[in-house]
Amino acid sequence: MPVISRFLGIIIVMYWDDHAPPHFHAKYSEYEITVNILTGVVEGKFPKRALHHVLEWYELHQEELIENWELCQKDEAPKAIKPLE
């Protein structure tokens, strides 16, 4: 479970050989969501403020997330992505 970013108590991860469509997981306390990298569609439950932060970060780093997805699909380590500031 490679952690690619951490900010404001939120942990962003991608899994090697995860199922399509391209997505990442965000964890915050006992909550977890998946975010589709191509569409931004969110599955799961998250506190409203934390969700806003994840989606803001996603919009800033969508291209890097696609690159990381491709690396994970090749069993290569994804690159760290700058946290939300």
Gaussian input, Z-matrix of N, CA and C with variables (Angstrom, degrees):
# hf/3-21g

backbone

0 1
 N
 C     1     B1
 C     2     B2     1     A1
 N     3     B3     2     A2     1     D1
 C     4     B4     3     A3     2     D2
 C     5     B5     4     A4     3     D3
 N     6     B6     5     A5     4     D4
 C     7     B7     6     A6     5     D5
 C     8     B8     7     A7     6     D6
 N     9     B9     8     A8     7     D7
 C    10    B10     9     A9     8     D8
 C    11    B11    10    A10     9     D9
 N    12    B12    11    A11    10    D10
 C    13    B13    12    A12    11    D11
 C    14    B14    13    A13    12    D12
 N    15    B15    14    A14    13    D13
 C    16    B16    15    A15    14    D14
 C    17    B17    16    A16    15    D15
 N    18    B18    17    A17    16    D16
 C    19    B19    18    A18    17    D17
 C    20    B20    19    A19    18    D18
 N    21    B21    20    A20    19    D19
 C    22    B22    21    A21    20    D20
 C    23    B23    22    A22    21    D21
 N    24    B24    23    A23    22    D22
 C    25    B25    24    A24    23    D23
 C    26    B26    25    A25    24    D24
 N    27    B27    26    A26    25    D25
 C    28    B28    27    A27    26    D26
 C    29    B29    28    A28    27    D27
 N    30    B30    29    A29    28    D28
 C    31    B31    30    A30    29    D29
 C    32    B32    31    A31    30    D30
 N    33    B33    32    A32    31    D31
 C    34    B34    33    A33    32    D32
 C    35    B35    34    A34    33    D33
 N    36    B36    35    A35    34    D34
 C    37    B37    36    A36    35    D35
 C    38    B38    37    A37    36    D36
 N    39    B39    38    A38    37    D37
 C    40    B40    39    A39    38    D38
 C    41    B41    40    A40    39    D39
 N    42    B42    41    A41    40    D40
 C    43    B43    42    A42    41    D41
 C    44    B44    43    A43    42    D42
 N    45    B45    44    A44    43    D43
 C    46    B46    45    A45    44    D44
 C    47    B47    46    A46    45    D45
 N    48    B48    47    A47    46    D46
 C    49    B49    48    A48    47    D47
 C    50    B50    49    A49    48    D48
 N    51    B51    50    A50    49    D49
 C    52    B52    51    A51    50    D50
 C    53    B53    52    A52    51    D51
 N    54    B54    53    A53    52    D52
 C    55    B55    54    A54    53    D53
 C    56    B56    55    A55    54    D54
 N    57    B57    56    A56    55    D55
 C    58    B58    57    A57    56    D56
 C    59    B59    58    A58    57    D57
 N    60    B60    59    A59    58    D58
 C    61    B61    60    A60    59    D59
 C    62    B62    61    A61    60    D60
 N    63    B63    62    A62    61    D61
 C    64    B64    63    A63    62    D62
 C    65    B65    64    A64    63    D63
 N    66    B66    65    A65    64    D64
 C    67    B67    66    A66    65    D65
 C    68    B68    67    A67    66    D66
 N    69    B69    68    A68    67    D67
 C    70    B70    69    A69    68    D68
 C    71    B71    70    A70    69    D69
 N    72    B72    71    A71    70    D70
 C    73    B73    72    A72    71    D71
 C    74    B74    73    A73    72    D72
 N    75    B75    74    A74    73    D73
 C    76    B76    75    A75    74    D74
 C    77    B77    76    A76    75    D75
 N    78    B78    77    A77    76    D76
 C    79    B79    78    A78    77    D77
 C    80    B80    79    A79    78    D78
 N    81    B81    80    A80    79    D79
 C    82    B82    81    A81    80    D80
 C    83    B83    82    A82    81    D81
 N    84    B84    83    A83    82    D82
 C    85    B85    84    A84    83    D83
 C    86    B86    85    A85    84    D84
 N    87    B87    86    A86    85    D85
 C    88    B88    87    A87    86    D86
 C    89    B89    88    A88    87    D87
 N    90    B90    89    A89    88    D88
 C    91    B91    90    A90    89    D89
 C    92    B92    91    A91    90    D90
 N    93    B93    92    A92    91    D91
 C    94    B94    93    A93    92    D92
 C    95    B95    94    A94    93    D93
 N    96    B96    95    A95    94    D94
 C    97    B97    96    A96    95    D95
 C    98    B98    97    A97    96    D96
 N    99    B99    98    A98    97    D97
 C   100   B100    99    A99    98    D98
 C   101   B101   100   A100    99    D99
 N   102   B102   101   A101   100   D100
 C   103   B103   102   A102   101   D101
 C   104   B104   103   A103   102   D102
 N   105   B105   104   A104   103   D103
 C   106   B106   105   A105   104   D104
 C   107   B107   106   A106   105   D105
 N   108   B108   107   A107   106   D106
 C   109   B109   108   A108   107   D107
 C   110   B110   109   A109   108   D108
 N   111   B111   110   A110   109   D109
 C   112   B112   111   A111   110   D110
 C   113   B113   112   A112   111   D111
 N   114   B114   113   A113   112   D112
 C   115   B115   114   A114   113   D113
 C   116   B116   115   A115   114   D114
 N   117   B117   116   A116   115   D115
 C   118   B118   117   A117   116   D116
 C   119   B119   118   A118   117   D117
 N   120   B120   119   A119   118   D118
 C   121   B121   120   A120   119   D119
 C   122   B122   121   A121   120   D120
 N   123   B123   122   A122   121   D121
 C   124   B124   123   A123   122   D122
 C   125   B125   124   A124   123   D123
 N   126   B126   125   A125   124   D124
 C   127   B127   126   A126   125   D125
 C   128   B128   127   A127   126   D126
 N   129   B129   128   A128   127   D127
 C   130   B130   129   A129   128   D128
 C   131   B131   130   A130   129   D129
 N   132   B132   131   A131   130   D130
 C   133   B133   132   A132   131   D131
 C   134   B134   133   A133   132   D132
 N   135   B135   134   A134   133   D133
 C   136   B136   135   A135   134   D134
 C   137   B137   136   A136   135   D135
 N   138   B138   137   A137   136   D136
 C   139   B139   138   A138   137   D137
 C   140   B140   139   A139   138   D138
 N   141   B141   140   A140   139   D139
 C   142   B142   141   A141   140   D140
 C   143   B143   142   A142   141   D141
 N   144   B144   143   A143   142   D142
 C   145   B145   144   A144   143   D143
 C   146   B146   145   A145   144   D144
 N   147   B147   146   A146   145   D145
 C   148   B148   147   A147   146   D146
 C   149   B149   148   A148   147   D147
 N   150   B150   149   A149   148   D148
 C   151   B151   150   A150   149   D149
 C   152   B152   151   A151   150   D150
 N   153   B153   152   A152   151   D151
 C   154   B154   153   A153   152   D152
 C   155   B155   154   A154   153   D153
 N   156   B156   155   A155   154   D154
 C   157   B157   156   A156   155   D155
 C   158   B158   157   A157   156   D156
 N   159   B159   158   A158   157   D157
 C   160   B160   159   A159   158   D158
 C   161   B161   160   A160   159   D159
 N   162   B162   161   A161   160   D160
 C   163   B163   162   A162   161   D161
 C   164   B164   163   A163   162   D162
 N   165   B165   164   A164   163   D163
 C   166   B166   165   A165   164   D164
 C   167   B167   166   A166   165   D165
 N   168   B168   167   A167   166   D166
 C   169   B169   168   A168   167   D167
 C   170   B170   169   A169   168   D168
 N   171   B171   170   A170   169   D169
 C   172   B172   171   A171   170   D170
 C   173   B173   172   A172   171   D171
 N   174   B174   173   A173   172   D172
 C   175   B175   174   A174   173   D173
 C   176   B176   175   A175   174   D174
 N   177   B177   176   A176   175   D175
 C   178   B178   177   A177   176   D176
 C   179   B179   178   A178   177   D177
 N   180   B180   179   A179   178   D178
 C   181   B181   180   A180   179   D179
 C   182   B182   181   A181   180   D180
 N   183   B183   182   A182   181   D181
 C   184   B184   183   A183   182   D182
 C   185   B185   184   A184   183   D183
 N   186   B186   185   A185   184   D184
 C   187   B187   186   A186   185   D185
 C   188   B188   187   A187   186   D186
 N   189   B189   188   A188   187   D187
 C   190   B190   189   A189   188   D188
 C   191   B191   190   A190   189   D189
 N   192   B192   191   A191   190   D190
 C   193   B193   192   A192   191   D191
 C   194   B194   193   A193   192   D192
 N   195   B195   194   A194   193   D193
 C   196   B196   195   A195   194   D194
 C   197   B197   196   A196   195   D195
 N   198   B198   197   A197   196   D196
 C   199   B199   198   A198   197   D197
 C   200   B200   199   A199   198   D198
 N   201   B201   200   A200   199   D199
 C   202   B202   201   A201   200   D200
 C   203   B203   202   A202   201   D201
 N   204   B204   203   A203   202   D202
 C   205   B205   204   A204   203   D203
 C   206   B206   205   A205   204   D204
 N   207   B207   206   A206   205   D205
 C   208   B208   207   A207   206   D206
 C   209   B209   208   A208   207   D207
 N   210   B210   209   A209   208   D208
 C   211   B211   210   A210   209   D209
 C   212   B212   211   A211   210   D210
 N   213   B213   212   A212   211   D211
 C   214   B214   213   A213   212   D212
 C   215   B215   214   A214   213   D213
 N   216   B216   215   A215   214   D214
 C   217   B217   216   A216   215   D215
 C   218   B218   217   A217   216   D216
 N   219   B219   218   A218   217   D217
 C   220   B220   219   A219   218   D218
 C   221   B221   220   A220   219   D219
 N   222   B222   221   A221   220   D220
 C   223   B223   222   A222   221   D221
 C   224   B224   223   A223   222   D222
 N   225   B225   224   A224   223   D223
 C   226   B226   225   A225   224   D224
 C   227   B227   226   A226   225   D225
 N   228   B228   227   A227   226   D226
 C   229   B229   228   A228   227   D227
 C   230   B230   229   A229   228   D228
 N   231   B231   230   A230   229   D229
 C   232   B232   231   A231   230   D230
 C   233   B233   232   A232   231   D231
 N   234   B234   233   A233   232   D232
 C   235   B235   234   A234   233   D233
 C   236   B236   235   A235   234   D234
 N   237   B237   236   A236   235   D235
 C   238   B238   237   A237   236   D236
 C   239   B239   238   A238   237   D237
 N   240   B240   239   A239   238   D238
 C   241   B241   240   A240   239   D239
 C   242   B242   241   A241   240   D240
 N   243   B243   242   A242   241   D241
 C   244   B244   243   A243   242   D242
 C   245   B245   244   A244   243   D243
 N   246   B246   245   A245   244   D244
 C   247   B247   246   A246   245   D245
 C   248   B248   247   A247   246   D246
 N   249   B249   248   A248   247   D247
 C   250   B250   249   A249   248   D248
 C   251   B251   250   A250   249   D249
 N   252   B252   251   A251   250   D250
 C   253   B253   252   A252   251   D251
 C   254   B254   253   A253   252   D252

   B1=1.4491
   B2=1.5253
   B3=1.2950
   B4=1.4624
   B5=1.5325
   B6=1.3101
   B7=1.4612
   B8=1.5173
   B9=1.3256
   B10=1.4590
   B11=1.5245
   B12=1.3414
   B13=1.4618
   B14=1.5266
   B15=1.3295
   B16=1.4718
   B17=1.5234
   B18=1.3159
   B19=1.4617
   B20=1.5227
   B21=1.3211
   B22=1.4683
   B23=1.5325
   B24=1.3272
   B25=1.4634
   B26=1.5180
   B27=1.3250
   B28=1.4707
   B29=1.5237
   B30=1.3166
   B31=1.4627
   B32=1.5251
   B33=1.3369
   B34=1.4613
   B35=1.5213
   B36=1.3372
   B37=1.4650
   B38=1.5282
   B39=1.3293
   B40=1.4665
   B41=1.5130
   B42=1.3178
   B43=1.4612
   B44=1.5224
   B45=1.3552
   B46=1.4568
   B47=1.5194
   B48=1.3174
   B49=1.4704
   B50=1.5265
   B51=1.3283
   B52=1.4655
   B53=1.5269
   B54=1.3010
   B55=1.4612
   B56=1.5274
   B57=1.3352
   B58=1.4686
   B59=1.5220
   B60=1.2954
   B61=1.4604
   B62=1.5229
   B63=1.3537
   B64=1.4587
   B65=1.5275
   B66=1.3313
   B67=1.4637
   B68=1.5263
   B69=1.3154
   B70=1.4596
   B71=1.5191
   B72=1.3077
   B73=1.4563
   B74=1.5168
   B75=1.3181
   B76=1.4629
   B77=1.5235
   B78=1.3348
   B79=1.4653
   B80=1.5182
   B81=1.3167
   B82=1.4587
   B83=1.5214
   B84=1.3249
   B85=1.4564
   B86=1.5237
   B87=1.3219
   B88=1.4659
   B89=1.5264
   B90=1.3245
   B91=1.4674
   B92=1.5246
   B93=1.3391
   B94=1.4642
   B95=1.5187
   B96=1.3392
   B97=1.4606
   B98=1.5163
   B99=1.3289
   B100=1.4574
   B101=1.5194
   B102=1.3290
   B103=1.4631
   B104=1.5198
   B105=1.3288
   B106=1.4567
   B107=1.5260
   B108=1.3235
   B109=1.4608
   B110=1.5271
   B111=1.3095
   B112=1.4637
   B113=1.5212
   B114=1.3364
   B115=1.4700
   B116=1.5247
   B117=1.3265
   B118=1.4600
   B119=1.5171
   B120=1.3237
   B121=1.4632
   B122=1.5302
   B123=1.3334
   B124=1.4603
   B125=1.5202
   B126=1.3308
   B127=1.4573
   B128=1.5219
   B129=1.3152
   B130=1.4520
   B131=1.5153
   B132=1.3314
   B133=1.4672
   B134=1.5192
   B135=1.3272
   B136=1.4554
   B137=1.5157
   B138=1.3179
   B139=1.4632
   B140=1.5351
   B141=1.3132
   B142=1.4665
   B143=1.5299
   B144=1.3238
   B145=1.4653
   B146=1.5326
   B147=1.3283
   B148=1.4659
   B149=1.5300
   B150=1.3229
   B151=1.4645
   B152=1.5206
   B153=1.3111
   B154=1.4682
   B155=1.5313
   B156=1.3333
   B157=1.4658
   B158=1.5273
   B159=1.3257
   B160=1.4658
   B161=1.5269
   B162=1.3188
   B163=1.4607
   B164=1.5270
   B165=1.3167
   B166=1.4610
   B167=1.5351
   B168=1.3317
   B169=1.4600
   B170=1.5281
   B171=1.3272
   B172=1.4711
   B173=1.5272
   B174=1.3210
   B175=1.4639
   B176=1.5203
   B177=1.3248
   B178=1.4664
   B179=1.5286
   B180=1.3270
   B181=1.4641
   B182=1.5261
   B183=1.3089
   B184=1.4630
   B185=1.5349
   B186=1.3187
   B187=1.4696
   B188=1.5258
   B189=1.3318
   B190=1.4636
   B191=1.5269
   B192=1.3213
   B193=1.4637
   B194=1.5225
   B195=1.3265
   B196=1.4657
   B197=1.5257
   B198=1.3361
   B199=1.4689
   B200=1.5267
   B201=1.3261
   B202=1.4600
   B203=1.5196
   B204=1.3367
   B205=1.4595
   B206=1.5329
   B207=1.3334
   B208=1.4637
   B209=1.5341
   B210=1.3184
   B211=1.4620
   B212=1.5256
   B213=1.3199
   B214=1.4730
   B215=1.5253
   B216=1.3207
   B217=1.4561
   B218=1.5267
   B219=1.3350
   B220=1.4662
   B221=1.5321
   B222=1.3301
   B223=1.4733
   B224=1.5220
   B225=1.3347
   B226=1.4568
   B227=1.5281
   B228=1.3215
   B229=1.4551
   B230=1.5209
   B231=1.3342
   B232=1.4541
   B233=1.5318
   B234=1.3139
   B235=1.4613
   B236=1.5277
   B237=1.3126
   B238=1.4665
   B239=1.5284
   B240=1.3306
   B241=1.4615
   B242=1.5217
   B243=1.3049
   B244=1.4618
   B245=1.5254
   B246=1.3171
   B247=1.4645
   B248=1.5240
   B249=1.3037
   B250=1.4581
   B251=1.5229
   B252=1.3134
   B253=1.4662
   B254=1.5043
   A1=108.45
   A2=117.83
   A3=120.08
   A4=112.83
   A5=114.98
   A6=120.87
   A7=106.83
   A8=117.34
   A9=119.76
   A10=112.60
   A11=117.46
   A12=119.76
   A13=109.82
   A14=114.48
   A15=122.20
   A16=107.58
   A17=115.91
   A18=120.33
   A19=109.54
   A20=115.34
   A21=122.73
   A22=112.88
   A23=116.79
   A24=120.81
   A25=114.32
   A26=117.26
   A27=122.95
   A28=108.23
   A29=115.79
   A30=121.83
   A31=107.99
   A32=116.04
   A33=122.17
   A34=108.07
   A35=116.95
   A36=121.34
   A37=110.67
   A38=114.07
   A39=122.82
   A40=106.52
   A41=116.19
   A42=121.44
   A43=109.48
   A44=115.73
   A45=119.35
   A46=108.81
   A47=115.64
   A48=122.63
   A49=113.07
   A50=117.25
   A51=120.80
   A52=108.93
   A53=116.93
   A54=123.39
   A55=111.23
   A56=115.59
   A57=121.60
   A58=107.92
   A59=120.07
   A60=129.10
   A61=110.96
   A62=116.95
   A63=120.50
   A64=111.38
   A65=116.57
   A66=120.10
   A67=109.70
   A68=115.52
   A69=121.38
   A70=107.92
   A71=115.34
   A72=122.35
   A73=108.77
   A74=116.56
   A75=122.06
   A76=107.32
   A77=115.46
   A78=121.02
   A79=108.88
   A80=114.63
   A81=121.63
   A82=107.15
   A83=116.95
   A84=121.97
   A85=108.57
   A86=118.04
   A87=120.01
   A88=112.81
   A89=117.68
   A90=122.27
   A91=111.11
   A92=115.23
   A93=120.60
   A94=109.39
   A95=114.24
   A96=120.38
   A97=108.99
   A98=115.34
   A99=121.50
   A100=106.56
   A101=115.49
   A102=121.02
   A103=107.79
   A104=116.13
   A105=121.90
   A106=107.61
   A107=117.07
   A108=121.03
   A109=111.76
   A110=117.69
   A111=120.41
   A112=113.14
   A113=117.33
   A114=119.98
   A115=114.44
   A116=117.27
   A117=120.39
   A118=113.75
   A119=117.70
   A120=121.34
   A121=109.06
   A122=115.02
   A123=122.38
   A124=110.11
   A125=115.79
   A126=121.14
   A127=108.00
   A128=116.61
   A129=121.92
   A130=111.17
   A131=116.03
   A132=121.72
   A133=109.65
   A134=114.55
   A135=123.00
   A136=107.40
   A137=119.16
   A138=119.68
   A139=109.84
   A140=116.43
   A141=122.01
   A142=113.17
   A143=117.50
   A144=120.74
   A145=111.03
   A146=117.23
   A147=121.06
   A148=110.57
   A149=117.40
   A150=121.54
   A151=110.21
   A152=117.15
   A153=121.28
   A154=109.71
   A155=117.77
   A156=121.65
   A157=111.14
   A158=116.98
   A159=120.58
   A160=110.45
   A161=117.18
   A162=119.86
   A163=111.80
   A164=117.77
   A165=120.74
   A166=109.58
   A167=116.65
   A168=121.89
   A169=110.58
   A170=116.64
   A171=122.09
   A172=110.81
   A173=117.76
   A174=120.66
   A175=111.97
   A176=116.77
   A177=120.72
   A178=112.94
   A179=116.96
   A180=120.48
   A181=114.07
   A182=118.59
   A183=121.34
   A184=112.36
   A185=117.89
   A186=119.84
   A187=111.46
   A188=116.97
   A189=120.69
   A190=110.77
   A191=116.73
   A192=120.62
   A193=110.90
   A194=117.23
   A195=120.60
   A196=109.63
   A197=117.03
   A198=120.64
   A199=110.56
   A200=117.24
   A201=120.09
   A202=111.73
   A203=117.19
   A204=120.17
   A205=109.64
   A206=115.75
   A207=119.94
   A208=111.05
   A209=118.05
   A210=121.10
   A211=110.94
   A212=116.80
   A213=120.52
   A214=111.22
   A215=117.13
   A216=120.32
   A217=111.67
   A218=116.51
   A219=121.76
   A220=111.38
   A221=116.50
   A222=122.13
   A223=112.70
   A224=116.05
   A225=121.22
   A226=108.85
   A227=115.72
   A228=120.14
   A229=110.92
   A230=117.41
   A231=119.83
   A232=109.79
   A233=115.81
   A234=121.73
   A235=109.81
   A236=115.47
   A237=119.80
   A238=108.92
   A239=115.35
   A240=121.72
   A241=107.58
   A242=115.09
   A243=122.11
   A244=111.35
   A245=117.67
   A246=119.86
   A247=111.81
   A248=115.63
   A249=121.64
   A250=107.82
   A251=116.36
   A252=120.52
   A253=110.85
   D1=86.02
   D2=179.63
   D3=-70.58
   D4=123.63
   D5=174.68
   D6=-82.33
   D7=124.02
   D8=-178.75
   D9=-104.88
   D10=-17.04
   D11=176.75
   D12=-163.84
   D13=154.66
   D14=175.72
   D15=-141.92
   D16=133.39
   D17=175.46
   D18=-162.93
   D19=141.13
   D20=174.25
   D21=51.54
   D22=36.05
   D23=-179.68
   D24=81.21
   D25=3.24
   D26=-179.12
   D27=-101.25
   D28=136.59
   D29=177.48
   D30=-115.58
   D31=127.96
   D32=179.14
   D33=-107.42
   D34=127.02
   D35=-178.09
   D36=-133.88
   D37=158.12
   D38=169.34
   D39=-132.00
   D40=149.13
   D41=179.38
   D42=-109.33
   D43=142.44
   D44=174.32
   D45=-66.56
   D46=142.21
   D47=177.45
   D48=55.10
   D49=34.10
   D50=176.14
   D51=-73.10
   D52=159.56
   D53=-177.35
   D54=-71.75
   D55=155.18
   D56=173.32
   D57=-73.75
   D58=159.16
   D59=-0.04
   D60=-76.88
   D61=166.27
   D62=178.80
   D63=-56.03
   D64=128.99
   D65=-177.36
   D66=-157.36
   D67=169.20
   D68=172.69
   D69=-132.63
   D70=162.71
   D71=178.84
   D72=-108.52
   D73=140.21
   D74=174.33
   D75=-122.71
   D76=134.31
   D77=-179.87
   D78=-123.08
   D79=139.49
   D80=178.10
   D81=-148.80
   D82=110.63
   D83=-176.06
   D84=55.66
   D85=-124.82
   D86=-179.42
   D87=-90.38
   D88=2.82
   D89=-177.17
   D90=-94.24
   D91=150.23
   D92=173.89
   D93=-148.45
   D94=138.23
   D95=175.24
   D96=-131.30
   D97=162.01
   D98=167.04
   D99=-117.38
   D100=144.21
   D101=179.19
   D102=-124.75
   D103=123.02
   D104=177.19
   D105=-69.21
   D106=123.46
   D107=-176.00
   D108=-69.02
   D109=-31.68
   D110=-177.18
   D111=-80.97
   D112=-32.53
   D113=-173.81
   D114=-115.38
   D115=-20.02
   D116=-176.02
   D117=81.28
   D118=4.99
   D119=179.65
   D120=-68.51
   D121=133.04
   D122=-177.11
   D123=-106.93
   D124=135.63
   D125=173.40
   D126=-121.08
   D127=135.51
   D128=-179.82
   D129=110.57
   D130=-175.55
   D131=-177.65
   D132=-120.82
   D133=142.18
   D134=-177.40
   D135=-151.86
   D136=148.04
   D137=173.65
   D138=-60.58
   D139=144.74
   D140=-173.77
   D141=-54.08
   D142=-47.46
   D143=-177.67
   D144=-64.48
   D145=-43.82
   D146=179.16
   D147=-64.83
   D148=-39.01
   D149=177.16
   D150=-61.15
   D151=-43.73
   D152=178.71
   D153=-57.99
   D154=-43.61
   D155=179.93
   D156=-63.73
   D157=-43.48
   D158=179.87
   D159=-62.40
   D160=-44.72
   D161=-178.29
   D162=-68.79
   D163=-34.61
   D164=175.51
   D165=-63.98
   D166=-45.96
   D167=178.26
   D168=-61.57
   D169=-43.62
   D170=179.39
   D171=-57.63
   D172=-45.49
   D173=-179.04
   D174=-63.51
   D175=-34.14
   D176=179.48
   D177=-73.45
   D178=-25.10
   D179=-169.66
   D180=-126.44
   D181=24.57
   D182=-175.34
   D183=-59.18
   D184=-42.91
   D185=-179.50
   D186=-64.27
   D187=-41.82
   D188=178.19
   D189=-64.50
   D190=-35.42
   D191=178.54
   D192=-65.95
   D193=-39.96
   D194=177.42
   D195=-62.95
   D196=-43.96
   D197=177.78
   D198=-60.65
   D199=-42.88
   D200=179.11
   D201=-65.40
   D202=-38.63
   D203=177.32
   D204=-57.92
   D205=-45.62
   D206=-179.49
   D207=-63.41
   D208=-39.15
   D209=176.59
   D210=-62.33
   D211=-45.36
   D212=-179.88
   D213=-61.99
   D214=-37.34
   D215=179.99
   D216=-66.06
   D217=-21.35
   D218=177.28
   D219=-97.04
   D220=11.99
   D221=-176.69
   D222=60.91
   D223=29.85
   D224=176.75
   D225=-104.99
   D226=153.04
   D227=-178.91
   D228=-70.16
   D229=130.85
   D230=177.05
   D231=-72.60
   D232=159.98
   D233=-179.99
   D234=-88.35
   D235=147.37
   D236=175.19
   D237=-64.88
   D238=145.16
   D239=178.24
   D240=-118.66
   D241=137.12
   D242=-178.11
   D243=-52.59
   D244=136.06
   D245=178.37
   D246=-71.95
   D247=165.00
   D248=175.35
   D249=-70.45
   D250=132.71
   D251=-178.54
   D252=-108.56

